[in-house]
Amino acid sequence: MDYSAKLDEALNKLHEEGRYRTFIDIERKQGQFPHATWRKPDGSETPITVWCGNDYLGMGQHPAVMAAMHEAIEATGAGSGGTRNISGTTVYHKRLEAELADLHGKEAALVFTSAYIANDATLSTLPKLFPGLIIYSDALNHASMIEGVRRNGGAKRIFKHNDLADLRAKLEADDPAAPKLIAFESIYSMDGDFGPIKEICDLADEFGAMTYIDEVHAVGMYGPRGAGVAEQQGLMNRIDIINGTLAKAYGVMGGYIAASDKMCDAIRSYAPGFIFTTSLPPAIAAGAAASVAHLKQDQSLREKHQEQAAKLKLRLKGMGLPIIDHGSHIVPVIVGDPVHTKALSDMLLESFGIYVQPINFPTVPRGTERLRFTPSPVHGPREMDKLVNAMDELWAHCALNRAELAG
């Protein structure tokens, strides 16, 4: 076996299809978000504006977050020193979990190193706790949810995206006595559409199923205290397990679940992805707790964020660009071809200093390749004007048919 040749073959396939992912080396400037410096391969530097970051509210540079992290690192050092079971649980981890439980109105919360691990570890562990469990998973659930469901050894049913009739049919077809769980998202990050939370909860009640919601793209940004779409709709009490992230709106790192005390205790005790992973550094936990606490009180950042997203969508629509608008903060512009998407991304970066990463298959279906913009409260009028003008110029330059794509 020529292993090197096989690697060349796999990589060349990505290049030929126009979906080879390129990382660019950027240095974010504290106090200057969303501006950053692009360090090119030749060693030169160019100022850029980041339009695809997940630090949705700019909390990664918030004074309260940074002060908490500085204080913790001075007090405890850099790392946690172990897994949560072996010397890696600190006052900072417990404080963060208490903030998260309070945020979601749950008895407890459990912090993981990422929301990916939280989804994977929890969903793959649940069949150990509920033998015979059937998981009903939305077809467009995140890869972390898919992986957790796939490898848990239990039964699974994939229902059509947001299709309540299909979900009902699958629930009706199974043994009424079997334990069941419906796993879905509040906001699907590629199109920005919302999951039908109330209707899914109604079905769960009817068929005796538990509910599991991924609020990764909503926590910090929706609801009176930033607990997500379920809070905004007054439905948190109807969700059994809530998954969230600390790496997007909260601007730090990590993920978590919030649920009953018994559920969190059981996941803590049975999930290998929790048991055998070194815990977050105390400084990270401290910064995340400070961010969660701050955003419980700061509704103005959430309002500004929604205003910015609405403005950008309105302006791009006015130019005739094919954007998807489901009313969330996600702003996808459909290009429909991986080569064109990559070319647009490259030209935005090199000619205009605008950084937006192309999104191609398998993240989205073939033919729906896109640029996904994430406007934030720290993107001002000047930055938005520059982006809109650049998109107008480049769309015409690439001879993309706006009306055809929009239809």
N, C-alpha and C positions, 0 to 999 in steps of 0.2 A: 504493500500500500504506500503510495506516494502522498504522505500527509500534507506536505507543503502545497502540492498541486491541488489537492482537494480544498484547501483554504483559499487558494487563488481563485478556484472555480466559484466558490460561494461568494467571495467578495466581488468578483467580476460581474456576477449576476446582478448584484445590487447596483453597481455602476451602470450596467447596460439598461436597467429598468428606470434609471434616474432617481432612485430612492436611497442611495448611499448617504448615510448621515454624517455630516461634518460638524465637529465641535469647534467653536471659535473661542479663543482665549480672551475673556473679558475681566476687567477689574472694576467692580462697582465702587463708587465714590460715596462714602458715608457723608450724609448731609446734602448730597447732590442728586439723589435718586429722582428721575430714572436715568440720569446720565452716567456713563461709564467710559472706560477706555478699552479699545480693541487692540490687543497686542498681536500683530500680524506675524506670520511665520518668518518673515525676513528681519524681524526685530523692531520694525517701525511701529509707531503707535498712532491711533486715530480716535478722536472723540466720537462716541455714538450715543444714541438714545435707545434704551431697551423697551420694546413694545410687546414682548412675549413672556415677561416674567410672571411668576406665580406669587410674588410678594405683592398681593393685590392692593393692599392699603399702605404700603411703605413702612410697615411696622418693623422691618428689619433695621431701620435706622432711628426708631423712636427712642427718645432719651430715657423713658421709664424702663424699656426693655434692656437697653445697653447698660444702664446703671445697675439693674438687678444682676446682669451677667458679670459685670466687673466685680461687684460685691461678692458674688458666689465664688468666682475664681480666686479672688484674694483670700477668701476664707477657707476654701477646700482644695485648691489646686485644679489640675486640668481634667483628669478622668474620674470615673465613678469607682474604679477599682475592682469591679466584678459584676456578676449577674445580679439580678434583683434578689435571688435566693441566697447568694453568697457575697455579702458585704457591699452590694451595689444599690441598696435602698437607703436613701438619705432623706433628711427633712425636706429637701427641695422636691424630690419625687412625690412625697406624700402631700405636700402643699399643692403641687400641680394637679394631682388626682382629685384633691378636694375641690379645687377651682372648677375642674371639668365636670365633676358630678353635680355641683351646684349650677353650673351653666345649663346643663340639660335636664335638671330636675330629677336626677336619678340618685339611687342610694350610693352608687360607687362608680369609679372609673378606673381603667387600667391603661397605663402608658407603655407604648412600644417604641422601637427606634424609628419606625415610619408607619404611615397609614397603610402602605402596601403590606408590611408584615402584620399589622393589626388585622387586616382583612383576611389574609392568607392563613394566619395562625388560628384565628377564631373560627372561620368557616370550615377549616379542615379538622377542627377539634370537636365541633358540635355533635357529629355522629357518635363519638365516643361517649358523650354524655346522654344522648337520646338515641339508643339503638333502634335501627329501622327508620331513622329520620329521612324524609324526602325534602330536598331543597329545590324550590321553584325560583329560578334565576332569570332576570330580564336579559334578553339577547344582547343588549348593548352595555351590560355591566363592565366595569373596569377589569383590566387584566388580572389584578390582584384578587378580585372576587372570583373570577373564572378559575384561576389557579387553585384557590382554596377549595372551591366546590369540586373541581376536577379530581383532586388527589385525596379527598377525604374518605374515599372508599364507600360512601353511601350512595343512595339513589338521587338522581337529579332530573329535573324537568326544565328545559329552556323554553320560556314563553316569549312570543313575539313582543318586540319593544313597545312598552306602554299599552299593550293590547289586553284589556281587562276580560274580554270575551274568551280569548285564548287561555288566559290564566285560569279563568273559571272552569273551562272545559278540562284542563289538566288536573285541577283540584277535584273535580267531580269524578274523574276517571280512576282515582286512587282510593285505596282502602280508607274509609272514614276514621278508622281507629289508629292509623299510622301517624306518628308525630310528623309535623310539617313546619317548614320555615320558608317565608317569602323574602328573597333578597333583591333589593333594588336601590336606585340612587335618587337623591332629591333633585340634583342638577347633573345632566349628562354633559361632560366637558367639551365634547367635540362639536355638538350642534347647539348646546346651551338650552336644551329643552328640559322641562320639569317632569318628574315622575308624579303620577296621580296618587298622592299619599293617602288621602282620605278613602278613596275607593279601594285601594289595596288593603287598608286597615279593615274596611267593611268586609271584604272577602276573607281576610284572616279570621275575623270574629265568626263569620258564618261557618267556616270549615275548621275552626279550632287550630289555626296555624300561628306560629310566632312570626314576628316581623323584624327584619334587619335592614337598616337604611344606611347608605353611604352618603354622608353630608360633607365630603371633602371640599367640594367647590362652593360650599354655602356657609360653613362655620366662619364666624367673624363678620360676615357680610349681610346676612339676612336675619330678620327677627329683632325684637326690641333690644335684646342683649347680645345679639350675634350668635345665637345657638343654632341658626340654620333655618331652612324652609319649614321644617316641622314646627319650630317655635312660631314662626311667622303665621302659620295656619292654625295654631293652637292644638297641635296634634302630637306633641312630644310624649304625652302620657300613654299614647296608643302604640308607641314603638317599643319593642322589647330590647333591641340592641342598636345603639347609634354609633357609627364609626365616623371619626373626624381626623383632621390633620392639624399639626402645629407648624407646618412648613409653607403654607400658602398665606391666607389672610393674617395669620399670627406672626409671620415673618421669621420663624426660627427653624425648628426641626423636630420631627417625631410624629407619632400617630397615637390613636387611642380608641378604646371603646368605652361607652357609658351604658350602664345597665343596672340590674338589681345587684345587691351585694352578693347573693348566692351565685349569680351568673358570672360575675367578675372573679369571684373566688374559685369557681370551677375552671374557668379558662386559665387563670393564673396557675392552677395546680396541674392541669393536664396538657397545655399547649407547648410543644417543644420550641416553637418560635418565640415564646416568651421565656421559658425556663432556661434555655441554653444560650441566650444572647446577652452580651454585656449591656448594662443599662446606660441610658443617656448620661453624658457628663452633667454634673450638678449645675454648672453654669447654663447649659442649654435648658434644663428643667426650670431654673429660676427665671430665665428670660421668657420662656413660654408662659409661665404662670403670671408674670407681670403683664404680658401682652393680653392674655385672656381676661385678666382683671380689668385692664384699661378699657378694652373694647366692650365690656359689659356696660360701661358708662358712656362711651363716646359714640352716640348715634350719628353725629355730624359726618364722620368719616364714611360711614355706610351710605349716607344720603349723597355725599359728594361723589362717591364711587359710582352709584347708579346714574347720577347726572352725567358723568363723563362718558359712561357706556352709551347712554341714550343719545348724546350729542354726536359721538363718532358714528353710530349706526345711522342716524338721520343724515349725516353729511355723505357717507358712503352710498346710502340709498339714493340720495339726490343726484349723485354722479352716475347712477345706473349700474353700480357694481352688484354682483350677485351675492349678497350677504344673507345669512340665515339669522332670523330674529324671532326668538321665542320669548322675549321679554326679560331674559337674564342678562348678566354682565358679560357673557361670552360673545365675542364679535368675530365669527368665521366668515372669510371671503373665499368662496369656492372658485378654484381655478380649473380643476378637473383633469389635470395632466401633471404627472410627477416632474417631467423635464421643465415645463413652463413654471411650475411652482418653485422649483429650485432656482431657476433663472431669475424670477421676480425677487426672491429672497436675496440672492447674490447682488442684484442691481440696487436694491434698496440699501443694502449694507455698504457696498463699495461707492456708490454715487451720491447717496444721501445721508449716510451715517445712521440709518434706521435698521435696527436689528429685530427681525421677526423670523423665527425658525419655520421652515416648510414642514407641513404635516402630511405624510404619505402613508400608503399601505405598509404594514397591517394595522396601524393605529386607526385609520379610517378606510372604508371600502375603496377599491380601485374605482377611478372615475369621479371621486369626490375629494381629491387632493386639494389642500387649502392652505391659506395663511390665516392664523388665528391670533387676533390682536387682543391684548388684555389692558385696556385703559385703566388708569388709577387716579386717585386724588392728586398724585404728584406729577401727572402729565398736564402741563399748562396749555393755554391757548396757542402759544408759539409752537410747541411740540406737535399739537394736533393739526395746526395749519400746514406744517411741513410734511406730516404724514399724508394728509389728504391730497395735497398738491403732488406729492411724489407718486402716489397711487394713480392719480389721474393721468399723469405724464407717462408712467410705465405701462399702464393698461393699454393706452393707445399705441405706444411704442411696440408692444408685443403683439398688436393686432388681435387682441382677444375680443370675441364677439360678446358684448355685454348682454344684449337682449336674449341671445340664444342660451347663454349660461344661466341667466336669471330664470328662464322658462324651464 
